[in-house]
Amino acid sequence: MSSIHGAPGFLLHRPRPAVTIRKFIAVVALINALVATYLHLWKIGLAGSLSCGGAHGCEYIQGSRYGWFMGVDVALIGAVGYAVIVLVAIIAALPQFEDEKWPVRALQLLILPAFAFTLRLKYAEFIILQGFCRWCAISAVSITAFTVLIFMEWKRVQRLSAA
């Protein structure tokens, strides 16, 4: 079970970048899906109080008209959206899809509209409402990171197909 110079093989194994990025997206999206579910449950009265603090915190933001989009709770949209990202990222992390374009394209189709929607929400939160929701901020940082990572991943699979 040894390999080069007697080192165990598992120490020499390098994680594959595509799988690592996709697993990272899956795990972080799962955390965000759980947080968004909690926010939705709070909004419909099935969870206790929110712990955000401040007069212009989570309750203020969640209770505003920007907490709804076309009659649907934004937290519910986030919970469902992140759950779908989790599912697609898990499938995309399977070794047989590591160098395929379609999983990256599928993630782009989910992440890029979510990023645009997040920009709208952050504008409303910071500029219009002049508030701050820490849970919303965590989601915004996550979806921004996903956007950067999925562009990096797209460049990688493009290079592979050009080779």
SULKAKA-V511817 format. One record per helix or strand of 3 or more residues. SS is the DSSP state (H for helix, E for strand). FROM is the first residue (numbers start at 1). TO is the last residue. If there is no record, write none. Layout:
# SULKAKA-V511817
SS | FROM | TO
SS | FROM | TO
This chain:
# SULKAKA-V511817
H | 4 | 6
H | 9 | 12
H | 17 | 43
H | 58 | 63
H | 65 | 67
H | 74 | 92
H | 95 | 97
H | 101 | 128
H | 134 | 162
